[in-house]
Amino acid sequence: GRMIKKRTGRVVKLGLEWRFRTLAECSQVLQAFASEYTNVEFLDAESADYKTKTFYTGGIVSPLFNMTLGRWEYLKFNIIQSIPDEG
C-alpha cells in the first residue's frame, strides 16, 4: 500500500486544571480567559524554553459548587493554538 498525506497544520493544546478553589479564585481564572484570544507564557517541551503565544479557550468543565467546603471540586479547560505549516 501507499499512503498519501499532506498536513495543513498542527495544533498545540495545553490542558489547564485547578482543584478545590474558592468562587473568587475560579472567577479570577475565568475572567483571565474571557476574551476570544489570550496571550499565554508557557514552558514549551519541544523547544525546552518559555514561549508566549496566543491561544483560544476550549470547553470549560466544572462540577457543582460544594457548599460545605465553600469550594469548586475542580475547574478545567484546554487552551488551543493553531499553527499553520509554512510553505
HTML snippet that shows the backbone in 3Dmol.js (N, CA, C, O; Angstrom):
<script src="https://3Dmol.org/build/3Dmol-min.js"></script>
<div id="view" style="width:600px;height:400px;position:relative"></div>
<script>
const pdb = `
ATOM      1  N   GLY A   1       0.808  -1.171   0.000  1.00  0.00           N
ATOM      2  CA  GLY A   1       0.000   0.000   0.000  1.00  0.00           C
ATOM      3  C   GLY A   1       0.864   1.253   0.000  1.00  0.00           C
ATOM      4  O   GLY A   1       2.057   1.206   0.299  1.00  0.00           O
ATOM      5  N   ARG A   2       0.247   2.353  -0.336  1.00  0.00           N
ATOM      6  CA  ARG A   2       0.930   3.636  -0.363  1.00  0.00           C
ATOM      7  C   ARG A   2       0.059   4.657   0.359  1.00  0.00           C
ATOM      8  O   ARG A   2      -1.152   4.720   0.146  1.00  0.00           O
ATOM      9  N   MET A   3       0.690   5.455   1.214  1.00  0.00           N
ATOM     10  CA  MET A   3      -0.039   6.477   1.965  1.00  0.00           C
ATOM     11  C   MET A   3       0.307   7.847   1.404  1.00  0.00           C
ATOM     12  O   MET A   3       1.479   8.196   1.271  1.00  0.00           O
ATOM     13  N   ILE A   4      -0.718   8.615   1.078  1.00  0.00           N
ATOM     14  CA  ILE A   4      -0.527   9.979   0.611  1.00  0.00           C
ATOM     15  C   ILE A   4      -1.037  10.906   1.699  1.00  0.00           C
ATOM     16  O   ILE A   4      -2.196  10.822   2.105  1.00  0.00           O
ATOM     17  N   LYS A   5      -0.174  11.784   2.166  1.00  0.00           N
ATOM     18  CA  LYS A   5      -0.532  12.635   3.295  1.00  0.00           C
ATOM     19  C   LYS A   5       0.019  14.032   3.061  1.00  0.00           C
ATOM     20  O   LYS A   5       1.179  14.197   2.683  1.00  0.00           O
ATOM     21  N   LYS A   6      -0.808  15.021   3.285  1.00  0.00           N
ATOM     22  CA  LYS A   6      -0.344  16.404   3.205  1.00  0.00           C
ATOM     23  C   LYS A   6      -0.916  17.151   4.393  1.00  0.00           C
ATOM     24  O   LYS A   6      -2.088  17.525   4.401  1.00  0.00           O
ATOM     25  N   ARG A   7      -0.083  17.363   5.391  1.00  0.00           N
ATOM     26  CA  ARG A   7      -0.508  18.047   6.611  1.00  0.00           C
ATOM     27  C   ARG A   7      -0.694  19.524   6.307  1.00  0.00           C
ATOM     28  O   ARG A   7       0.160  20.145   5.675  1.00  0.00           O
ATOM     29  N   THR A   8      -1.805  20.084   6.752  1.00  0.00           N
ATOM     30  CA  THR A   8      -2.072  21.501   6.523  1.00  0.00           C
ATOM     31  C   THR A   8      -1.784  22.356   7.748  1.00  0.00           C
ATOM     32  O   THR A   8      -1.806  23.584   7.665  1.00  0.00           O
ATOM     33  N   GLY A   9      -1.520  21.735   8.859  1.00  0.00           N
ATOM     34  CA  GLY A   9      -1.219  22.475  10.077  1.00  0.00           C
ATOM     35  C   GLY A   9      -1.119  21.538  11.254  1.00  0.00           C
ATOM     36  O   GLY A   9      -1.300  20.328  11.119  1.00  0.00           O
ATOM     37  N   ARG A  10      -0.833  22.098  12.402  1.00  0.00           N
ATOM     38  CA  ARG A  10      -0.836  21.309  13.632  1.00  0.00           C
ATOM     39  C   ARG A  10      -1.358  22.178  14.751  1.00  0.00           C
ATOM     40  O   ARG A  10      -1.468  23.396  14.612  1.00  0.00           O
ATOM     41  N   VAL A  11      -1.675  21.553  15.842  1.00  0.00           N
ATOM     42  CA  VAL A  11      -2.291  22.265  16.957  1.00  0.00           C
ATOM     43  C   VAL A  11      -1.491  22.020  18.227  1.00  0.00           C
ATOM     44  O   VAL A  11      -1.089  20.891  18.510  1.00  0.00           O
ATOM     45  N   VAL A  12      -1.262  23.080  18.988  1.00  0.00           N
ATOM     46  CA  VAL A  12      -0.707  22.953  20.328  1.00  0.00           C
ATOM     47  C   VAL A  12      -1.866  23.141  21.291  1.00  0.00           C
ATOM     48  O   VAL A  12      -2.560  24.156  21.247  1.00  0.00           O
ATOM     49  N   LYS A  13      -2.075  22.155  22.165  1.00  0.00           N
ATOM     50  CA  LYS A  13      -3.171  22.214  23.136  1.00  0.00           C
ATOM     51  C   LYS A  13      -2.595  21.984  24.523  1.00  0.00           C
ATOM     52  O   LYS A  13      -1.891  21.001  24.759  1.00  0.00           O
ATOM     53  N   LEU A  14      -2.899  22.899  25.440  1.00  0.00           N
ATOM     54  CA  LEU A  14      -2.455  22.772  26.822  1.00  0.00           C
ATOM     55  C   LEU A  14      -3.680  22.552  27.706  1.00  0.00           C
ATOM     56  O   LEU A  14      -4.648  23.308  27.634  1.00  0.00           O
ATOM     57  N   GLY A  15      -3.633  21.518  28.536  1.00  0.00           N
ATOM     58  CA  GLY A  15      -4.712  21.244  29.477  1.00  0.00           C
ATOM     59  C   GLY A  15      -4.443  21.953  30.795  1.00  0.00           C
ATOM     60  O   GLY A  15      -3.388  21.769  31.402  1.00  0.00           O
ATOM     61  N   LEU A  16      -5.400  22.764  31.237  1.00  0.00           N
ATOM     62  CA  LEU A  16      -5.270  23.505  32.492  1.00  0.00           C
ATOM     63  C   LEU A  16      -6.296  22.994  33.489  1.00  0.00           C
ATOM     64  O   LEU A  16      -7.434  22.704  33.119  1.00  0.00           O
ATOM     65  N   GLU A  17      -5.902  22.882  34.746  1.00  0.00           N
ATOM     66  CA  GLU A  17      -6.836  22.423  35.781  1.00  0.00           C
ATOM     67  C   GLU A  17      -6.472  23.033  37.125  1.00  0.00           C
ATOM     68  O   GLU A  17      -5.303  23.098  37.503  1.00  0.00           O
ATOM     69  N   TRP A  18      -7.501  23.478  37.838  1.00  0.00           N
ATOM     70  CA  TRP A  18      -7.356  23.988  39.198  1.00  0.00           C
ATOM     71  C   TRP A  18      -8.282  23.163  40.081  1.00  0.00           C
ATOM     72  O   TRP A  18      -9.429  22.911  39.712  1.00  0.00           O
ATOM     73  N   ARG A  19      -7.793  22.741  41.248  1.00  0.00           N
ATOM     74  CA  ARG A  19      -8.598  21.914  42.160  1.00  0.00           C
ATOM     75  C   ARG A  19      -8.863  22.655  43.465  1.00  0.00           C
ATOM     76  O   ARG A  19      -8.007  23.371  43.984  1.00  0.00           O
ATOM     77  N   PHE A  20     -10.066  22.462  43.973  1.00  0.00           N
ATOM     78  CA  PHE A  20     -10.511  22.983  45.272  1.00  0.00           C
ATOM     79  C   PHE A  20     -10.214  24.469  45.433  1.00  0.00           C
ATOM     80  O   PHE A  20      -9.534  24.883  46.371  1.00  0.00           O
ATOM     81  N   ARG A  21     -10.734  25.258  44.504  1.00  0.00           N
ATOM     82  CA  ARG A  21     -10.572  26.706  44.527  1.00  0.00           C
ATOM     83  C   ARG A  21     -11.858  27.378  44.982  1.00  0.00           C
ATOM     84  O   ARG A  21     -12.949  26.833  44.813  1.00  0.00           O
ATOM     85  N   THR A  22     -11.723  28.550  45.551  1.00  0.00           N
ATOM     86  CA  THR A  22     -12.892  29.301  46.004  1.00  0.00           C
ATOM     87  C   THR A  22     -13.621  29.887  44.792  1.00  0.00           C
ATOM     88  O   THR A  22     -13.105  29.884  43.674  1.00  0.00           O
ATOM     89  N   LEU A  23     -14.812  30.378  45.037  1.00  0.00           N
ATOM     90  CA  LEU A  23     -15.596  31.014  43.987  1.00  0.00           C
ATOM     91  C   LEU A  23     -14.835  32.212  43.417  1.00  0.00           C
ATOM     92  O   LEU A  23     -14.816  32.408  42.202  1.00  0.00           O
ATOM     93  N   ALA A  24     -14.212  33.007  44.273  1.00  0.00           N
ATOM     94  CA  ALA A  24     -13.447  34.179  43.830  1.00  0.00           C
ATOM     95  C   ALA A  24     -12.240  33.772  42.978  1.00  0.00           C
ATOM     96  O   ALA A  24     -11.946  34.417  41.971  1.00  0.00           O
ATOM     97  N   GLU A  25     -11.550  32.713  43.374  1.00  0.00           N
ATOM     98  CA  GLU A  25     -10.394  32.246  42.604  1.00  0.00           C
ATOM     99  C   GLU A  25     -10.809  31.734  41.224  1.00  0.00           C
ATOM    100  O   GLU A  25     -10.148  32.035  40.231  1.00  0.00           O
ATOM    101  N   CYS A  26     -11.887  30.971  41.155  1.00  0.00           N
ATOM    102  CA  CYS A  26     -12.384  30.475  39.867  1.00  0.00           C
ATOM    103  C   CYS A  26     -12.826  31.636  38.985  1.00  0.00           C
ATOM    104  O   CYS A  26     -12.584  31.630  37.778  1.00  0.00           O
ATOM    105  N   SER A  27     -13.463  32.616  39.576  1.00  0.00           N
ATOM    106  CA  SER A  27     -13.887  33.798  38.833  1.00  0.00           C
ATOM    107  C   SER A  27     -12.687  34.513  38.235  1.00  0.00           C
ATOM    108  O   SER A  27     -12.739  34.958  37.088  1.00  0.00           O
ATOM    109  N   GLN A  28     -11.617  34.628  38.991  1.00  0.00           N
ATOM    110  CA  GLN A  28     -10.398  35.290  38.526  1.00  0.00           C
ATOM    111  C   GLN A  28      -9.799  34.542  37.325  1.00  0.00           C
ATOM    112  O   GLN A  28      -9.377  35.167  36.351  1.00  0.00           O
ATOM    113  N   VAL A  29      -9.764  33.212  37.396  1.00  0.00           N
ATOM    114  CA  VAL A  29      -9.248  32.406  36.290  1.00  0.00           C
ATOM    115  C   VAL A  29     -10.117  32.586  35.052  1.00  0.00           C
ATOM    116  O   VAL A  29      -9.602  32.823  33.959  1.00  0.00           O
ATOM    117  N   LEU A  30     -11.432  32.475  35.219  1.00  0.00           N
ATOM    118  CA  LEU A  30     -12.348  32.582  34.082  1.00  0.00           C
ATOM    119  C   LEU A  30     -12.284  33.969  33.441  1.00  0.00           C
ATOM    120  O   LEU A  30     -12.371  34.085  32.219  1.00  0.00           O
ATOM    121  N   GLN A  31     -12.135  35.008  34.240  1.00  0.00           N
ATOM    122  CA  GLN A  31     -12.014  36.364  33.694  1.00  0.00           C
ATOM    123  C   GLN A  31     -10.712  36.527  32.901  1.00  0.00           C
ATOM    124  O   GLN A  31     -10.679  37.249  31.904  1.00  0.00           O
ATOM    125  N   ALA A  32      -9.643  35.859  33.341  1.00  0.00           N
ATOM    126  CA  ALA A  32      -8.365  35.943  32.636  1.00  0.00           C
ATOM    127  C   ALA A  32      -8.453  35.333  31.235  1.00  0.00           C
ATOM    128  O   ALA A  32      -7.715  35.736  30.336  1.00  0.00           O
ATOM    129  N   PHE A  33      -9.356  34.359  31.045  1.00  0.00           N
ATOM    130  CA  PHE A  33      -9.510  33.690  29.760  1.00  0.00           C
ATOM    131  C   PHE A  33     -10.833  34.037  29.083  1.00  0.00           C
ATOM    132  O   PHE A  33     -11.284  33.301  28.205  1.00  0.00           O
ATOM    133  N   ALA A  34     -11.458  35.140  29.474  1.00  0.00           N
ATOM    134  CA  ALA A  34     -12.786  35.503  28.964  1.00  0.00           C
ATOM    135  C   ALA A  34     -12.768  36.026  27.537  1.00  0.00           C
ATOM    136  O   ALA A  34     -13.739  35.842  26.803  1.00  0.00           O
ATOM    137  N   SER A  35     -11.682  36.673  27.129  1.00  0.00           N
ATOM    138  CA  SER A  35     -11.650  37.203  25.761  1.00  0.00           C
ATOM    139  C   SER A  35     -11.458  36.054  24.767  1.00  0.00           C
ATOM    140  O   SER A  35     -11.065  34.948  25.139  1.00  0.00           O
ATOM    141  N   GLU A  36     -11.743  36.341  23.506  1.00  0.00           N
ATOM    142  CA  GLU A  36     -11.673  35.292  22.488  1.00  0.00           C
ATOM    143  C   GLU A  36     -10.264  34.704  22.388  1.00  0.00           C
ATOM    144  O   GLU A  36     -10.100  33.493  22.247  1.00  0.00           O
ATOM    145  N   TYR A  37      -9.256  35.568  22.463  1.00  0.00           N
ATOM    146  CA  TYR A  37      -7.860  35.120  22.399  1.00  0.00           C
ATOM    147  C   TYR A  37      -7.093  35.693  23.582  1.00  0.00           C
ATOM    148  O   TYR A  37      -7.327  36.828  23.998  1.00  0.00           O
ATOM    149  N   THR A  38      -6.160  34.883  24.125  1.00  0.00           N
ATOM    150  CA  THR A  38      -5.378  35.280  25.289  1.00  0.00           C
ATOM    151  C   THR A  38      -3.912  34.937  25.059  1.00  0.00           C
ATOM    152  O   THR A  38      -3.597  33.829  24.624  1.00  0.00           O
ATOM    153  N   ASN A  39      -3.021  35.868  25.344  1.00  0.00           N
ATOM    154  CA  ASN A  39      -1.585  35.573  25.287  1.00  0.00           C
ATOM    155  C   ASN A  39      -1.183  34.827  26.540  1.00  0.00           C
ATOM    156  O   ASN A  39      -1.511  35.246  27.650  1.00  0.00           O
ATOM    157  N   VAL A  40      -0.464  33.708  26.366  1.00  0.00           N
ATOM    158  CA  VAL A  40      -0.073  32.845  27.475  1.00  0.00           C
ATOM    159  C   VAL A  40       1.417  32.550  27.378  1.00  0.00           C
ATOM    160  O   VAL A  40       1.915  32.165  26.320  1.00  0.00           O
ATOM    161  N   GLU A  41       2.128  32.732  28.494  1.00  0.00           N
ATOM    162  CA  GLU A  41       3.528  32.312  28.565  1.00  0.00           C
ATOM    163  C   GLU A  41       3.556  30.916  29.167  1.00  0.00           C
ATOM    164  O   GLU A  41       2.950  30.670  30.210  1.00  0.00           O
ATOM    165  N   PHE A  42       4.268  29.991  28.499  1.00  0.00           N
ATOM    166  CA  PHE A  42       4.294  28.599  28.960  1.00  0.00           C
ATOM    167  C   PHE A  42       5.645  27.990  28.653  1.00  0.00           C
ATOM    168  O   PHE A  42       6.368  28.468  27.779  1.00  0.00           O
ATOM    169  N   LEU A  43       5.984  26.927  29.378  1.00  0.00           N
ATOM    170  CA  LEU A  43       7.216  26.180  29.131  1.00  0.00           C
ATOM    171  C   LEU A  43       6.931  25.181  28.020  1.00  0.00           C
ATOM    172  O   LEU A  43       6.118  24.272  28.189  1.00  0.00           O
ATOM    173  N   ASP A  44       7.601  25.349  26.884  1.00  0.00           N
ATOM    174  CA  ASP A  44       7.382  24.509  25.712  1.00  0.00           C
ATOM    175  C   ASP A  44       8.343  23.324  25.749  1.00  0.00           C
ATOM    176  O   ASP A  44       9.559  23.515  25.751  1.00  0.00           O
ATOM    177  N   ALA A  45       7.816  22.113  25.779  1.00  0.00           N
ATOM    178  CA  ALA A  45       8.650  20.913  25.855  1.00  0.00           C
ATOM    179  C   ALA A  45       9.466  20.707  24.588  1.00  0.00           C
ATOM    180  O   ALA A  45      10.593  20.216  24.654  1.00  0.00           O
ATOM    181  N   GLU A  46       8.915  21.077  23.430  1.00  0.00           N
ATOM    182  CA  GLU A  46       9.612  20.871  22.156  1.00  0.00           C
ATOM    183  C   GLU A  46      10.871  21.741  22.050  1.00  0.00           C
ATOM    184  O   GLU A  46      11.917  21.266  21.607  1.00  0.00           O
ATOM    185  N   SER A  47      10.773  23.001  22.451  1.00  0.00           N
ATOM    186  CA  SER A  47      11.933  23.899  22.350  1.00  0.00           C
ATOM    187  C   SER A  47      12.726  23.985  23.651  1.00  0.00           C
ATOM    188  O   SER A  47      13.799  24.588  23.679  1.00  0.00           O
ATOM    189  N   ALA A  48      12.213  23.391  24.727  1.00  0.00           N
ATOM    190  CA  ALA A  48      12.857  23.420  26.052  1.00  0.00           C
ATOM    191  C   ALA A  48      13.087  24.847  26.523  1.00  0.00           C
ATOM    192  O   ALA A  48      14.126  25.161  27.104  1.00  0.00           O
ATOM    193  N   ASP A  49      12.097  25.718  26.266  1.00  0.00           N
ATOM    194  CA  ASP A  49      12.216  27.124  26.646  1.00  0.00           C
ATOM    195  C   ASP A  49      10.816  27.698  26.846  1.00  0.00           C
ATOM    196  O   ASP A  49       9.826  27.098  26.427  1.00  0.00           O
ATOM    197  N   TYR A  50      10.740  28.851  27.481  1.00  0.00           N
ATOM    198  CA  TYR A  50       9.467  29.529  27.648  1.00  0.00           C
ATOM    199  C   TYR A  50       9.089  30.264  26.364  1.00  0.00           C
ATOM    200  O   TYR A  50       9.940  30.853  25.697  1.00  0.00           O
ATOM    201  N   LYS A  51       7.796  30.220  26.030  1.00  0.00           N
ATOM    202  CA  LYS A  51       7.275  30.918  24.863  1.00  0.00           C
ATOM    203  C   LYS A  51       6.018  31.669  25.262  1.00  0.00           C
ATOM    204  O   LYS A  51       5.329  31.291  26.209  1.00  0.00           O
ATOM    205  N   THR A  52       5.728  32.731  24.533  1.00  0.00           N
ATOM    206  CA  THR A  52       4.460  33.434  24.684  1.00  0.00           C
ATOM    207  C   THR A  52       3.728  33.335  23.358  1.00  0.00           C
ATOM    208  O   THR A  52       4.230  33.791  22.331  1.00  0.00           O
ATOM    209  N   LYS A  53       2.542  32.741  23.378  1.00  0.00           N
ATOM    210  CA  LYS A  53       1.742  32.538  22.173  1.00  0.00           C
ATOM    211  C   LYS A  53       0.292  32.926  22.462  1.00  0.00           C
ATOM    212  O   LYS A  53      -0.110  33.093  23.614  1.00  0.00           O
ATOM    213  N   THR A  54      -0.471  33.064  21.393  1.00  0.00           N
ATOM    214  CA  THR A  54      -1.893  33.408  21.510  1.00  0.00           C
ATOM    215  C   THR A  54      -2.731  32.143  21.428  1.00  0.00           C
ATOM    216  O   THR A  54      -2.573  31.345  20.504  1.00  0.00           O
ATOM    217  N   PHE A  55      -3.632  31.960  22.406  1.00  0.00           N
ATOM    218  CA  PHE A  55      -4.480  30.776  22.494  1.00  0.00           C
ATOM    219  C   PHE A  55      -5.943  31.190  22.576  1.00  0.00           C
ATOM    220  O   PHE A  55      -6.262  32.315  22.961  1.00  0.00           O
ATOM    221  N   TYR A  56      -6.826  30.267  22.210  1.00  0.00           N
ATOM    222  CA  TYR A  56      -8.247  30.425  22.497  1.00  0.00           C
ATOM    223  C   TYR A  56      -8.658  29.317  23.456  1.00  0.00           C
ATOM    224  O   TYR A  56      -7.995  28.283  23.539  1.00  0.00           O
ATOM    225  N   THR A  57      -9.736  29.532  24.169  1.00  0.00           N
ATOM    226  CA  THR A  57     -10.174  28.616  25.221  1.00  0.00           C
ATOM    227  C   THR A  57     -11.169  27.601  24.691  1.00  0.00           C
ATOM    228  O   THR A  57     -12.109  27.957  23.980  1.00  0.00           O
ATOM    229  N   GLY A  58     -10.960  26.317  25.041  1.00  0.00           N
ATOM    230  CA  GLY A  58     -11.895  25.252  24.702  1.00  0.00           C
ATOM    231  C   GLY A  58     -13.015  25.192  25.725  1.00  0.00           C
ATOM    232  O   GLY A  58     -13.175  26.117  26.523  1.00  0.00           O
ATOM    233  N   GLY A  59     -13.784  24.128  25.714  1.00  0.00           N
ATOM    234  CA  GLY A  59     -14.908  23.967  26.639  1.00  0.00           C
ATOM    235  C   GLY A  59     -14.477  23.926  28.090  1.00  0.00           C
ATOM    236  O   GLY A  59     -13.504  23.255  28.437  1.00  0.00           O
ATOM    237  N   ILE A  60     -15.201  24.645  28.943  1.00  0.00           N
ATOM    238  CA  ILE A  60     -14.883  24.725  30.375  1.00  0.00           C
ATOM    239  C   ILE A  60     -15.724  23.697  31.116  1.00  0.00           C
ATOM    240  O   ILE A  60     -16.928  23.586  30.888  1.00  0.00           O
ATOM    241  N   VAL A  61     -15.074  22.940  32.011  1.00  0.00           N
ATOM    242  CA  VAL A  61     -15.748  21.894  32.781  1.00  0.00           C
ATOM    243  C   VAL A  61     -15.582  22.185  34.264  1.00  0.00           C
ATOM    244  O   VAL A  61     -14.477  22.444  34.739  1.00  0.00           O
ATOM    245  N   SER A  62     -16.705  22.139  34.995  1.00  0.00           N
ATOM    246  CA  SER A  62     -16.660  22.289  36.441  1.00  0.00           C
ATOM    247  C   SER A  62     -17.882  21.609  37.036  1.00  0.00           C
ATOM    248  O   SER A  62     -18.992  21.806  36.542  1.00  0.00           O
ATOM    249  N   PRO A  63     -17.705  20.804  38.096  1.00  0.00           N
ATOM    250  CA  PRO A  63     -18.858  20.191  38.759  1.00  0.00           C
ATOM    251  C   PRO A  63     -19.587  21.238  39.613  1.00  0.00           C
ATOM    252  O   PRO A  63     -19.214  22.411  39.625  1.00  0.00           O
ATOM    253  N   LEU A  64     -20.599  20.809  40.305  1.00  0.00           N
ATOM    254  CA  LEU A  64     -21.344  21.718  41.172  1.00  0.00           C
ATOM    255  C   LEU A  64     -20.468  22.250  42.306  1.00  0.00           C
ATOM    256  O   LEU A  64     -19.517  21.595  42.732  1.00  0.00           O
ATOM    257  N   PHE A  65     -20.800  23.429  42.779  1.00  0.00           N
ATOM    258  CA  PHE A  65     -20.089  24.067  43.888  1.00  0.00           C
ATOM    259  C   PHE A  65     -20.380  23.309  45.175  1.00  0.00           C
ATOM    260  O   PHE A  65     -21.538  22.995  45.450  1.00  0.00           O
ATOM    261  N   ASN A  66     -19.355  23.005  45.975  1.00  0.00           N
ATOM    262  CA  ASN A  66     -19.509  22.305  47.245  1.00  0.00           C
ATOM    263  C   ASN A  66     -19.762  23.334  48.343  1.00  0.00           C
ATOM    264  O   ASN A  66     -18.833  24.005  48.792  1.00  0.00           O
ATOM    265  N   MET A  67     -21.022  23.461  48.780  1.00  0.00           N
ATOM    266  CA  MET A  67     -21.392  24.462  49.784  1.00  0.00           C
ATOM    267  C   MET A  67     -20.746  24.185  51.143  1.00  0.00           C
ATOM    268  O   MET A  67     -20.442  25.120  51.884  1.00  0.00           O
ATOM    269  N   THR A  68     -20.536  22.917  51.472  1.00  0.00           N
ATOM    270  CA  THR A  68     -19.927  22.562  52.757  1.00  0.00           C
ATOM    271  C   THR A  68     -18.480  23.046  52.829  1.00  0.00           C
ATOM    272  O   THR A  68     -18.059  23.617  53.835  1.00  0.00           O
ATOM    273  N   LEU A  69     -17.728  22.816  51.763  1.00  0.00           N
ATOM    274  CA  LEU A  69     -16.323  23.237  51.720  1.00  0.00           C
ATOM    275  C   LEU A  69     -16.160  24.675  51.252  1.00  0.00           C
ATOM    276  O   LEU A  69     -15.127  25.299  51.496  1.00  0.00           O
ATOM    277  N   GLY A  70     -17.173  25.198  50.581  1.00  0.00           N
ATOM    278  CA  GLY A  70     -17.081  26.548  50.027  1.00  0.00           C
ATOM    279  C   GLY A  70     -16.097  26.628  48.874  1.00  0.00           C
ATOM    280  O   GLY A  70     -15.444  27.651  48.671  1.00  0.00           O
ATOM    281  N   ARG A  71     -15.995  25.526  48.113  1.00  0.00           N
ATOM    282  CA  ARG A  71     -15.027  25.457  47.011  1.00  0.00           C
ATOM    283  C   ARG A  71     -15.596  24.637  45.858  1.00  0.00           C
ATOM    284  O   ARG A  71     -16.487  23.806  46.038  1.00  0.00           O
ATOM    285  N   TRP A  72     -15.047  24.899  44.651  1.00  0.00           N
ATOM    286  CA  TRP A  72     -15.323  24.050  43.495  1.00  0.00           C
ATOM    287  C   TRP A  72     -14.394  22.856  43.587  1.00  0.00           C
ATOM    288  O   TRP A  72     -13.237  23.009  43.979  1.00  0.00           O
ATOM    289  N   GLU A  73     -14.873  21.662  43.235  1.00  0.00           N
ATOM    290  CA  GLU A  73     -14.006  20.480  43.240  1.00  0.00           C
ATOM    291  C   GLU A  73     -12.867  20.675  42.241  1.00  0.00           C
ATOM    292  O   GLU A  73     -11.708  20.396  42.550  1.00  0.00           O
ATOM    293  N   TYR A  74     -13.198  21.150  41.056  1.00  0.00           N
ATOM    294  CA  TYR A  74     -12.173  21.477  40.067  1.00  0.00           C
ATOM    295  C   TYR A  74     -12.751  22.389  38.996  1.00  0.00           C
ATOM    296  O   TYR A  74     -13.966  22.496  38.829  1.00  0.00           O
ATOM    297  N   LEU A  75     -11.861  23.033  38.286  1.00  0.00           N
ATOM    298  CA  LEU A  75     -12.184  23.850  37.121  1.00  0.00           C
ATOM    299  C   LEU A  75     -11.138  23.481  36.089  1.00  0.00           C
ATOM    300  O   LEU A  75      -9.941  23.592  36.356  1.00  0.00           O
ATOM    301  N   LYS A  76     -11.570  23.040  34.906  1.00  0.00           N
ATOM    302  CA  LYS A  76     -10.566  22.666  33.909  1.00  0.00           C
ATOM    303  C   LYS A  76     -11.045  22.994  32.503  1.00  0.00           C
ATOM    304  O   LYS A  76     -12.238  22.981  32.201  1.00  0.00           O
ATOM    305  N   PHE A  77     -10.064  23.289  31.656  1.00  0.00           N
ATOM    306  CA  PHE A  77     -10.320  23.527  30.247  1.00  0.00           C
ATOM    307  C   PHE A  77      -9.007  23.467  29.488  1.00  0.00           C
ATOM    308  O   PHE A  77      -7.927  23.498  30.079  1.00  0.00           O
ATOM    309  N   ASN A  78      -9.118  23.381  28.174  1.00  0.00           N
ATOM    310  CA  ASN A  78      -7.949  23.393  27.305  1.00  0.00           C
ATOM    311  C   ASN A  78      -7.807  24.772  26.686  1.00  0.00           C
ATOM    312  O   ASN A  78      -8.793  25.468  26.448  1.00  0.00           O
ATOM    313  N   ILE A  79      -6.563  25.155  26.431  1.00  0.00           N
ATOM    314  CA  ILE A  79      -6.310  26.315  25.599  1.00  0.00           C
ATOM    315  C   ILE A  79      -5.603  25.791  24.353  1.00  0.00           C
ATOM    316  O   ILE A  79      -4.732  24.926  24.442  1.00  0.00           O
ATOM    317  N   ILE A  80      -5.986  26.323  23.190  1.00  0.00           N
ATOM    318  CA  ILE A  80      -5.555  25.769  21.919  1.00  0.00           C
ATOM    319  C   ILE A  80      -4.925  26.857  21.053  1.00  0.00           C
ATOM    320  O   ILE A  80      -5.448  27.967  20.958  1.00  0.00           O
ATOM    321  N   GLN A  81      -3.806  26.530  20.430  1.00  0.00           N
ATOM    322  CA  GLN A  81      -3.152  27.426  19.478  1.00  0.00           C
ATOM    323  C   GLN A  81      -3.059  26.714  18.139  1.00  0.00           C
ATOM    324  O   GLN A  81      -2.512  25.613  18.074  1.00  0.00           O
ATOM    325  N   SER A  82      -3.567  27.297  17.086  1.00  0.00           N
ATOM    326  CA  SER A  82      -3.403  26.741  15.743  1.00  0.00           C
ATOM    327  C   SER A  82      -2.115  27.258  15.141  1.00  0.00           C
ATOM    328  O   SER A  82      -1.802  28.445  15.239  1.00  0.00           O
ATOM    329  N   ILE A  83      -1.371  26.361  14.520  1.00  0.00           N
ATOM    330  CA  ILE A  83      -0.097  26.718  13.907  1.00  0.00           C
ATOM    331  C   ILE A  83      -0.147  26.282  12.445  1.00  0.00           C
ATOM    332  O   ILE A  83      -0.057  25.086  12.168  1.00  0.00           O
ATOM    333  N   PRO A  84      -0.287  27.217  11.501  1.00  0.00           N
ATOM    334  CA  PRO A  84      -0.275  26.804  10.096  1.00  0.00           C
ATOM    335  C   PRO A  84       1.131  26.380   9.668  1.00  0.00           C
ATOM    336  O   PRO A  84       2.123  26.950  10.122  1.00  0.00           O
ATOM    337  N   ASP A  85       1.209  25.371   8.789  1.00  0.00           N
ATOM    338  CA  ASP A  85       2.505  24.952   8.257  1.00  0.00           C
ATOM    339  C   ASP A  85       3.026  26.006   7.302  1.00  0.00           C
ATOM    340  O   ASP A  85       2.251  26.720   6.666  1.00  0.00           O
ATOM    341  N   GLU A  86       4.321  26.098   7.204  1.00  0.00           N
ATOM    342  CA  GLU A  86       4.963  27.047   6.289  1.00  0.00           C
ATOM    343  C   GLU A  86       5.002  26.433   4.888  1.00  0.00           C
ATOM    344  O   GLU A  86       5.125  25.219   4.728  1.00  0.00           O
ATOM    345  N   GLY A  87       4.896  27.290   3.890  1.00  0.00           N
ATOM    346  CA  GLY A  87       5.099  26.857   2.520  1.00  0.00           C
ATOM    347  C   GLY A  87       3.887  26.358   1.899  1.00  0.00           C
ATOM    348  O   GLY A  87       3.910  25.955   0.736  1.00  0.00           O
TER     349      GLY A  87
END
`;
const viewer = $3Dmol.createViewer("view");
viewer.addModel(pdb, "pdb");
viewer.setStyle({}, {cartoon: {color: "spectrum"}});
viewer.zoomTo();
viewer.render();
</script>
